[in-house]
Every structure is written in structure tokens, then in C-alpha cells.
Amino acid sequence: MEFLKFSPNDQKAIRQLFIRTFTDSEGETEGNLVGKLADDLMTNTDAIDLQGYVATENEQIVACIFFSRMTFSDDVNAFLLSPVAVLTSFQGQGIGQKLINFGIDCLKEQGISLILTYGDPAFYSKVGFKQISVTMIKPPFKLSQPEGWLGLSLYGEEIKPVAGNSSCVTAFNNPLLW
């Protein structure tokens, strides 16, 4: 298994990975929604605001994650981890956790101090994320499942409240994703 920064040349394969993975677990509508999100991230996000990583096996992309910049009124250097996909046939082998840890290490080397995500607390707690309240760090949109709002300080300190509103990259400016 090899972990690499994603290449824009792999955009079609990455979109298909997200469509297949989310169709398998959540149905065709969700697969298409997340596939479009991944495509929008790769197409419409400035390189400085997007970090993407893939796991490959025999030159096939089997997992992909994206981190995109979040902006706050306060001077916080933060990224959002989403979406994450591991091909169904490769799930349960720890690949997603290893890829997320690889990405976290890369962001830490770049001086990023905080990563947020919106997902399954049981999964993301395995890589150090902790539940945070929407009053502590306000998400860009109202969350349908606030218990899934999670944060990770990259420097081992306790996550501190962040004042004011947050904003995300254009691809996430859709309340249906929240």
C-alpha cells in the first residue's frame, strides 16, 4: 500500500471511487452527491486551499481523502477533513485510518493547527478526533447531526473555542452536505 498526494490527472478515478463507495453504503443518490462534491473540490478549489491524498494498491486508487480550508473571524489555521472513501472491498483493513494519519502528518508539517470533520464519531475517534459543540466552533451551516461535529488539535493541546462565524470552500457551500 502506498500513500501519496493526489494528482489532478486522477480526477476521474477519484470521482468514481467516491461514487462507488458511497453508492455501496448509502445508495445511488448519496453516491452521486459525494462524487460531485469530490469533483467540485478538485475542479473549483485553489490548490492552496485543498490537500488530497490517496492510497494505492498495484497502481489502483483504493482510498482518497480531502482536506479543504476553513476560514474564521479569528486567526485560526484550520482545514476540514471531508470526504473520505475507501473502496468497499478494502474496508476493515485500517487503510482509511492510515491514510487519514498520513494526511494529518502532512498538514502538521505545513503548520496547520486544527482539523475539523463532520462524520461518525466512532470512526474518527480512532484517529484522535473529539466531539466539539457547535457553540465552541461554529460550522458554516446548521448540522443535521451535531454529534458528528469533531475536531483535532495537531499540536496536542486542548481545542479552544473559536469566536465568530466560519466559512468553507465553495464545494461545501451546500446545506445538504451538512
BAMI-295835 format. One line per 10 residues: number of its first residue (from 1); their letters; for each residue x, y, z of N, C-alpha, C. Coordinates in pm, 1 decimal, always signed. Example, Ala and Ser with C-alpha at 12.3 -4.5 7.8 and 13.67 -1.06 7.14 Angstrom:
REM BAMI-295835
1 = as = +1319.0 -569.0 +780.0 +1230.0 -450.0 +780.0 +1320.0 -330.0 +780.0 | +1285.0 -225.0 +708.0 +1367.0 -106.0 +714.0 +1290.0 +3.0 +787.0;
REM end
This chain:
REM BAMI-295835
1 = meflkfspnd = +85.3 -117.2 +0.0 +0.0 +0.0 +0.0 +89.7 +123.1 +0.0 | +57.1 +216.8 -88.5 +135.1 +339.5 -98.3 +41.7 +458.2 -74.2 | +89.6 +557.8 +2.0 +13.3 +678.4 +30.9 +81.1 +795.7 -38.6 | +1.8 +870.9 -115.4 +54.7 +979.4 -197.5 -39.4 +1098.6 -197.2 | +15.4 +1214.8 -232.5 -67.9 +1331.3 -259.6 -144.4 +1302.0 -389.7 | -269.4 +1342.7 -396.1 -347.4 +1313.5 -516.5 -295.2 +1394.4 -635.3 | -317.0 +1341.9 -753.8 -279.8 +1410.4 -876.1 -407.1 +1450.9 -950.6 | -413.9 +1574.6 -1000.7 -530.4 +1614.7 -1080.1 -554.8 +1520.5 -1199.3 | -451.4 +1451.8 -1243.7 -468.5 +1354.4 -1353.1 -557.3 +1237.6 -1312.6 | -574.4 +1217.2 -1181.9 -655.3 +1106.0 -1131.5 -798.5 +1147.8 -1099.2;
11 = qkairqlfir = -839.3 +1265.2 -1143.1 -970.2 +1318.4 -1106.1 -1084.4 +1223.3 -1140.5 | -1083.6 +1166.7 -1258.9 -1192.9 +1077.1 -1299.5 -1196.0 +953.0 -1210.0 | -1080.8 +893.6 -1184.1 -1074.7 +773.7 -1099.5 -1118.4 +806.1 -956.7 | -1080.2 +923.2 -907.0 -1118.1 +962.5 -770.8 -1268.7 +985.0 -762.1 | -1324.6 +1053.1 -860.4 -1470.8 +1073.5 -860.3 -1542.4 +938.7 -858.6 | -1497.3 +845.7 -941.4 -1559.7 +712.5 -947.2 -1544.6 +637.2 -815.1 | -1430.7 +652.6 -749.7 -1408.8 +590.2 -618.5 -1515.4 +638.2 -519.9 | -1538.9 +769.8 -514.0 -1638.6 +822.8 -421.7 -1778.8 +777.7 -459.3 | -1811.4 +778.8 -588.0 -1944.1 +734.7 -630.9 -1966.6 +588.7 -591.8 | -1871.6 +501.2 -624.2 -1888.1 +357.6 -594.3 -1897.2 +331.8 -444.9;
21 = tftdsegete = -1807.9 +393.3 -368.7 -1804.5 +368.2 -225.0 -1933.4 +413.1 -157.6 | -1978.9 +534.0 -188.0 -2099.1 +584.7 -121.9 -2226.2 +523.1 -177.6 | -2226.7 +481.1 -303.6 -2341.0 +408.0 -357.5 -2354.0 +274.5 -285.3 | -2241.9 +206.7 -263.0 -2243.9 +78.0 -191.5 -2300.1 +92.2 -50.7 | -2264.4 +199.2 +18.6 -2304.2 +210.6 +158.9 -2432.7 +290.1 +181.5 | -2459.0 +390.0 +97.3 -2570.7 +481.1 +123.5 -2673.3 +489.2 +10.9 | -2643.6 +428.7 -103.7 -2736.5 +433.6 -216.0 -2688.1 +526.4 -326.1 | -2752.0 +515.6 -440.8 -2708.9 +586.9 -561.0 -2714.7 +738.9 -546.6 | -2819.6 +790.0 -481.4 -2832.0 +935.3 -466.0 -2713.5 +990.6 -387.9 | -2679.8 +926.8 -275.6 -2566.7 +971.4 -194.0 -2435.5 +953.3 -270.4;
31 = gnlvgkladd = -2421.8 +842.9 -343.2 -2301.5 +820.3 -423.6 -2278.5 +931.8 -523.5 | -2384.4 +971.9 -592.6 -2371.6 +1080.3 -689.8 -2343.3 +1214.0 -622.7 | -2404.7 +1239.1 -507.2 -2382.6 +1364.0 -433.8 -2236.4 +1376.0 -389.6 | -2182.8 +1269.6 -331.5 -2044.7 +1275.2 -282.1 -1945.1 +1271.5 -398.7 | -1977.8 +1200.4 -505.2 -1892.7 +1202.4 -624.0 -1883.4 +1342.3 -682.9 | -1996.8 +1413.0 -687.0 -1997.7 +1550.8 -736.8 -1918.4 +1641.7 -643.2 | -1932.5 +1621.2 -512.2 -1856.5 +1700.3 -415.3 -1706.7 +1684.2 -439.0 | -1660.5 +1560.6 -452.3 -1517.6 +1535.8 -476.3 -1473.1 +1602.8 -606.1 | -1554.6 +1590.5 -709.9 -1522.3 +1652.5 -838.6 -1517.0 +1804.7 -825.9 | -1614.4 +1862.8 -755.7 -1615.7 +2008.4 -734.4 -1492.2 +2053.2 -656.7;
41 = lmtntdaidl = -1454.5 +1978.3 -553.9 -1334.6 +2013.3 -478.0 -1212.5 +2019.0 -569.6 | -1195.1 +1914.9 -651.4 -1076.9 +1907.3 -737.8 -1079.7 +2012.7 -848.1 | -1198.2 +2049.2 -895.7 -1211.5 +2141.6 -1008.2 -1212.9 +2288.4 -965.7 | -1279.7 +2317.3 -853.4 -1310.7 +2455.8 -819.4 -1241.7 +2509.2 -694.9 | -1145.6 +2436.9 -639.9 -1077.9 +2482.7 -518.7 -933.2 +2515.5 -551.4 | -889.3 +2633.7 -508.8 -750.0 +2673.1 -528.9 -658.3 +2572.0 -460.8 | -546.5 +2544.7 -523.3 -451.7 +2445.4 -470.4 -407.9 +2478.3 -327.9 | -397.1 +2604.6 -294.0 -354.6 +2642.9 -158.9 -460.1 +2606.5 -53.4 | -584.6 +2587.8 -97.2 -694.9 +2559.1 -6.0 -738.2 +2412.3 -6.8 | -665.3 +2326.8 -77.8 -705.2 +2186.5 -88.5 -584.3 +2094.9 -77.0;
51 = qgyvateneq = -597.9 +1995.7 +8.9 -498.6 +1888.8 +20.9 -573.8 +1757.9 +0.6 | -526.9 +1674.9 -88.6 -590.1 +1545.6 -111.9 -485.1 +1436.8 -113.4 | -522.4 +1321.0 -60.5 -428.6 +1208.6 -51.1 -499.4 +1080.5 -91.8 | -422.7 +991.5 -153.5 -476.9 +863.7 -198.9 -393.3 +749.2 -143.9 | -459.4 +634.8 -132.9 -391.2 +508.8 -104.0 -402.5 +426.0 -231.0 | -289.8 +370.9 -275.9 -291.0 +289.6 -397.3 -240.9 +149.2 -367.4 | -296.5 +54.8 -440.0 -255.2 -85.4 -434.1 -240.4 -130.9 -579.0 | -120.1 -171.8 -616.8 -93.5 -210.7 -756.2 -138.2 -101.5 -854.0 | -105.2 +23.2 -819.7 -133.3 +141.7 -900.5 -281.7 +174.4 -914.4 | -369.9 +106.4 -839.1 -512.5 +137.5 -837.6 -541.4 +220.3 -712.1;
61 = ivaciffsrm = -615.9 +328.8 -729.9 -656.5 +410.3 -615.4 -766.7 +335.6 -541.3 | -740.4 +303.9 -413.4 -837.5 +229.3 -333.4 -897.3 +313.8 -220.6 | -839.0 +431.9 -196.1 -891.7 +521.6 -93.4 -848.3 +663.9 -126.1 | -928.3 +759.1 -80.4 -896.2 +900.2 -102.4 -957.7 +982.8 +9.7 | -885.2 +1086.8 +49.5 -934.6 +1182.8 +147.2 -902.5 +1323.0 +98.6 | -984.2 +1417.7 +142.0 -959.2 +1558.0 +111.4 -965.8 +1641.0 +238.6 | -878.7 +1740.5 +244.2 -880.3 +1843.1 +346.8 -895.0 +1975.7 +273.4 | -992.4 +2056.4 +312.7 -1009.7 +2187.9 +249.9 -1013.7 +2295.9 +357.9 | -965.3 +2413.3 +319.6 -950.7 +2522.3 +416.2 -1084.9 +2568.3 +471.6 | -1083.3 +2594.6 +601.4 -1194.0 +2663.0 +668.2 -1140.5 +2796.3 +717.2;
71 = tfsddvnafl = -1223.2 +2899.6 +707.3 -1182.8 +3033.9 +745.8 -1272.2 +3081.5 +859.7 | -1210.1 +3148.6 +954.8 -1280.5 +3201.0 +1072.0 -1247.8 +3347.9 +1089.4 | -1330.7 +3415.8 +1167.5 -1302.8 +3555.3 +1202.8 -1170.6 +3562.9 +1278.0 | -1149.5 +3467.3 +1370.4 -1022.3 +3456.9 +1442.7 -915.2 +3405.6 +1347.5 | -791.9 +3429.5 +1383.4 -679.8 +3382.1 +1301.7 -648.4 +3236.7 +1337.4 | -725.1 +3143.9 +1278.7 -708.6 +3000.9 +1304.5 -671.2 +2934.0 +1173.0 | -565.5 +2856.6 +1174.0 -520.6 +2786.4 +1054.6 -584.6 +2647.6 +1055.7 | -701.6 +2635.3 +992.7 -781.6 +2513.0 +1003.5 -821.8 +2458.1 +867.2 | -838.6 +2326.8 +864.7 -887.0 +2256.6 +746.1 -1000.1 +2162.9 +786.6 | -1086.5 +2132.5 +691.2 -1197.3 +2038.7 +707.8 -1160.7 +1907.9 +639.2;
81 = lspvavltsf = -1168.6 +1796.9 +710.9 -1146.3 +1664.2 +653.7 -1279.8 +1612.1 +602.4 | -1294.0 +1604.5 +472.5 -1414.3 +1551.1 +409.9 -1403.9 +1574.5 +259.4 | -1447.4 +1481.8 +180.3 -1495.9 +1348.6 +212.5 -1381.6 +1247.3 +224.1 | -1418.9 +1130.5 +273.1 -1326.6 +1017.8 +289.9 -1392.5 +896.5 +225.9 | -1317.2 +821.7 +144.8 -1371.9 +699.9 +85.1 -1264.8 +591.7 +75.3 | -1305.7 +470.5 +109.3 -1223.5 +351.4 +90.5 -1310.9 +251.8 +14.7 | -1259.4 +200.8 -97.6 -1337.7 +102.6 -173.7 -1390.9 -5.5 -80.2 | -1514.5 -45.4 -101.3 -1581.0 -142.3 -14.8 -1497.2 -267.7 +6.1 | -1435.3 -317.8 -98.6 -1356.4 -441.5 -88.2 -1228.2 -423.6 -8.1 | -1190.5 -299.3 +23.9 -1069.4 -272.0 +101.4 -1101.2 -221.4 +242.6;
91 = qgqgigqkli = -1229.9 -210.0 +274.5 -1267.9 -160.0 +406.6 -1239.1 -264.3 +514.5 | -1222.6 -215.9 +636.8 -1197.8 -305.3 +750.3 -1052.5 -347.0 +765.6 | -963.7 -287.4 +687.4 -821.8 -322.6 +693.0 -735.8 -210.7 +752.4 | -799.4 -103.8 +800.0 -726.2 +7.4 +858.7 -668.8 +105.0 +757.8 | -703.0 +90.2 +630.7 -648.1 +176.9 +525.9 -693.9 +320.8 +545.1 | -821.7 +340.6 +575.0 -873.6 +476.3 +595.1 -802.6 +546.3 +709.7 | -784.9 +476.1 +820.5 -715.6 +535.1 +935.8 -570.9 +569.3 +901.6 | -503.0 +480.3 +833.1 -363.2 +506.1 +795.6 -352.8 +624.7 +699.9 | -446.0 +633.4 +605.4 -444.0 +744.0 +509.7 -474.2 +876.4 +580.6 | -570.2 +875.4 +671.9 -600.2 +997.3 +747.7 -478.2 +1038.8 +829.7;
101 = nfgidclkeq = -413.2 +944.9 +896.1 -292.9 +978.6 +973.2 -182.3 +1033.5 +883.6 | -168.0 +977.4 +763.4 -70.8 +1028.3 +666.3 -103.7 +1173.7 +632.5 | -230.7 +1201.7 +603.5 -273.1 +1337.6 +571.2 -253.7 +1433.7 +687.3 | -286.0 +1388.8 +807.7 -267.2 +1471.2 +927.2 -120.1 +1508.4 +941.7 | -31.2 +1411.0 +923.2 +112.4 +1438.6 +933.4 +156.3 +1542.1 +829.3 | +103.4 +1530.9 +707.8 +137.7 +1626.9 +602.3 +89.2 +1767.2 +638.1 | -32.0 +1780.1 +690.9 -83.9 +1910.9 +728.7 -7.5 +1969.1 +846.9 | +29.6 +1884.1 +940.6 +106.5 +1931.1 +1056.3 +240.1 +1989.9 +1010.7 | +305.3 +1925.0 +912.6 +431.8 +1976.1 +858.0 +414.2 +2113.6 +792.9 | +292.5 +2145.1 +749.4 +264.2 +2273.6 +685.3 +218.7 +2379.7 +785.4;
111 = gisliltygd = +216.5 +2345.0 +913.2 +180.2 +2441.4 +1015.3 +31.7 +2455.4 +1041.3 | -49.1 +2364.0 +989.5 -192.4 +2366.5 +1016.7 -212.2 +2328.3 +1164.0 | -298.7 +2399.1 +1234.2 -313.4 +2374.6 +1377.6 -440.5 +2299.7 +1415.8 | -543.4 +2302.5 +1330.0 -672.2 +2244.0 +1366.0 -735.0 +2177.7 +1244.2 | -788.0 +2057.2 +1266.3 -865.3 +1988.8 +1162.2 -1003.2 +1961.0 +1219.7 | -1103.9 +1991.7 +1141.1 -1242.7 +1964.7 +1177.4 -1297.7 +1861.1 +1081.3 | -1398.9 +1788.7 +1124.4 -1468.9 +1698.0 +1035.1 -1611.0 +1683.7 +1084.1 | -1694.3 +1632.6 +996.2 -1834.9 +1611.2 +1028.2 -1866.4 +1469.4 +984.3 | -1870.0 +1378.9 +1081.5 -1889.3 +1239.4 +1046.3 -1913.5 +1152.1 +1168.0 | -1885.3 +1024.4 +1152.3 -1911.1 +922.7 +1254.2 -1808.3 +933.0 +1367.2;
121 = pafyskvgfk = -1852.3 +973.7 +1488.2 -1757.9 +985.0 +1599.8 -1684.4 +854.6 +1630.7 | -1750.5 +741.1 +1613.6 -1685.8 +612.7 +1642.9 -1566.8 +588.7 +1550.8 | -1577.5 +626.8 +1424.5 -1466.2 +608.5 +1330.7 -1356.5 +712.4 +1354.8 | -1393.8 +839.3 +1356.8 -1293.3 +945.0 +1362.7 -1221.7 +953.1 +1498.2 | -1284.0 +901.2 +1604.5 -1215.5 +898.9 +1734.0 -1094.3 +806.5 +1729.3 | -1093.4 +710.6 +1639.0 -979.6 +617.6 +1624.7 -853.4 +688.4 +1576.0 | -869.9 +805.9 +1514.9 -753.8 +883.9 +1469.4 -740.4 +1014.8 +1548.0 | -803.3 +1019.8 +1666.3 -780.6 +1130.1 +1758.6 -882.5 +1242.1 +1761.5 | -983.4 +1238.3 +1675.6 -1083.5 +1344.4 +1675.7 -1171.9 +1333.6 +1799.1 | -1212.8 +1451.0 +1849.8 -1300.5 +1458.0 +1966.6 -1422.3 +1542.0 +1931.6;
131 = qisvtmikpp = -1534.4 +1504.2 +1991.1 -1657.9 +1578.1 +1967.2 -1644.0 +1720.1 +2021.6 | -1692.7 +1815.9 +1944.3 -1694.9 +1955.8 +1986.6 -1836.5 +2008.4 +1967.6 | -1870.8 +2110.7 +2040.0 -2005.5 +2166.1 +2025.6 -2007.0 +2272.4 +1915.0 | -2125.8 +2293.3 +1861.4 -2140.8 +2393.5 +1755.7 -2129.8 +2534.2 +1812.3 | -2136.5 +2549.4 +1944.2 -2114.2 +2680.6 +2004.5 -1964.8 +2704.0 +2027.9 | -1889.5 +2597.2 +2041.0 -1744.4 +2609.1 +2061.2 -1675.6 +2652.4 +1931.2 | -1709.8 +2583.1 +1822.8 -1662.1 +2618.4 +1688.6 -1783.2 +2607.1 +1596.8 | -1825.6 +2719.8 +1545.9 -1947.9 +2723.9 +1465.4 -1921.6 +2668.9 +1324.9 | -1999.6 +2567.2 +1283.0 -1986.9 +2517.9 +1145.4 -2047.1 +2618.2 +1047.3 | -2013.8 +2605.5 +919.3 -2065.6 +2700.7 +818.9 -2217.4 +2695.1 +801.1;
141 = fklsqpegwl = -2278.1 +2578.9 +828.0 -2422.0 +2560.0 +813.1 -2474.3 +2482.9 +933.2 | -2605.4 +2487.8 +952.6 -2667.8 +2410.5 +1059.5 -2646.0 +2261.8 +1031.4 | -2606.0 +2188.0 +1135.9 -2577.9 +2045.2 +1121.1 -2703.5 +1962.6 +1147.2 | -2727.8 +1864.2 +1062.5 -2841.7 +1774.9 +1084.4 -2812.1 +1677.2 +1198.4 | -2683.7 +1649.9 +1223.8 -2642.8 +1560.7 +1332.3 -2524.8 +1624.6 +1407.0 | -2554.0 +1717.8 +1498.9 -2447.4 +1792.5 +1566.5 -2346.8 +1704.8 +1641.6 | -2386.9 +1584.3 +1679.4 -2293.4 +1493.7 +1748.4 -2177.5 +1451.0 +1658.7 | -2189.9 +1474.3 +1528.8 -2084.7 +1438.9 +1433.8 -1984.4 +1550.4 +1408.9 | -1994.8 +1663.7 +1479.8 -1902.2 +1775.5 +1463.2 -1781.4 +1747.2 +1551.2 | -1665.1 +1727.5 +1487.6 -1546.4 +1678.0 +1557.0 -1425.2 +1763.4 +1524.9;
151 = glslygeeik = -1330.7 +1767.6 +1617.9 -1209.4 +1844.7 +1597.2 -1085.7 +1770.5 +1644.8 | -971.8 +1811.8 +1589.5 -842.0 +1754.7 +1625.8 -738.4 +1866.3 +1625.5 | -677.9 +1889.9 +1742.0 -566.7 +1984.0 +1750.4 -441.0 +1909.7 +1707.5 | -364.9 +1967.6 +1615.6 -246.2 +1898.5 +1565.6 -123.8 +1916.3 +1654.2 | -140.3 +1993.6 +1760.7 -25.9 +2014.6 +1848.3 -53.0 +1967.0 +1990.0 | -146.8 +1873.1 +2004.6 -170.1 +1806.8 +2130.7 -237.1 +1890.1 +2237.7 | -265.8 +2013.6 +2209.2 -330.7 +2096.6 +2309.6 -481.9 +2078.2 +2302.0 | -548.7 +2122.6 +2405.0 -693.5 +2116.7 +2406.9 -749.0 +2212.1 +2300.5 | -855.0 +2171.1 +2234.2 -918.3 +2257.0 +2134.2 -985.6 +2372.8 +2206.1 | -953.5 +2492.0 +2160.8 -1008.7 +2612.5 +2222.6 -1126.0 +2663.8 +2138.8;
161 = pvagnsscvt = -1222.5 +2728.9 +2203.8 -1333.5 +2788.3 +2128.0 -1282.1 +2889.2 +2025.1 | -1352.1 +2896.5 +1914.1 -1319.0 +2991.7 +1807.9 -1438.3 +3085.4 +1793.2 | -1412.9 +3214.2 +1807.5 -1520.4 +3313.2 +1801.0 -1562.8 +3338.6 +1656.9 | -1686.3 +3374.5 +1641.1 -1735.9 +3418.4 +1511.4 -1779.3 +3304.9 +1420.6 | -1814.5 +3345.1 +1300.6 -1863.4 +3251.4 +1200.1 -1748.2 +3185.7 +1126.6 | -1780.6 +3073.6 +1062.3 -1682.5 +3004.2 +979.3 -1731.8 +3002.0 +836.0 | -1638.3 +2984.6 +745.2 -1675.6 +2964.2 +605.8 -1587.5 +2853.0 +549.3 | -1636.7 +2794.5 +442.7 -1568.3 +2681.3 +381.7 -1545.4 +2710.6 +233.4 | -1476.0 +2621.3 +166.9 -1454.4 +2637.4 +23.2 -1587.6 +2620.3 -49.9 | -1593.9 +2670.6 -170.5 -1717.3 +2674.1 -249.2 -1786.5 +2538.3 -259.4;
171 = afnnpllw = -1712.0 +2431.0 -276.7 -1773.4 +2298.0 -294.1 -1860.6 +2259.0 -175.6 | -1831.3 +2311.8 -57.2 -1909.3 +2278.5 +62.5 -2019.1 +2378.7 +92.4 | -2039.2 +2476.9 +7.1 -2145.1 +2576.2 +27.9 -2280.8 +2521.0 -15.8 | -2315.8 +2407.3 +41.7 -2442.5 +2341.1 +12.5 -2495.5 +2285.7 +144.4 | -2604.6 +2342.9 +197.1 -2658.1 +2296.3 +325.3 -2691.0 +2146.9 +328.7 | -2716.6 +2085.1 +213.2 -2747.7 +1941.8 +209.8 -2629.3 +1856.3 +254.7 | -2508.2 +1911.5 +246.1 -2389.1 +1837.2 +286.7 -2368.1 +1840.6 +437.6 | -2441.5 +1924.6 +504.5 -2422.9 +1944.8 +648.1 -2536.8 +1884.9 +726.2;
REM end
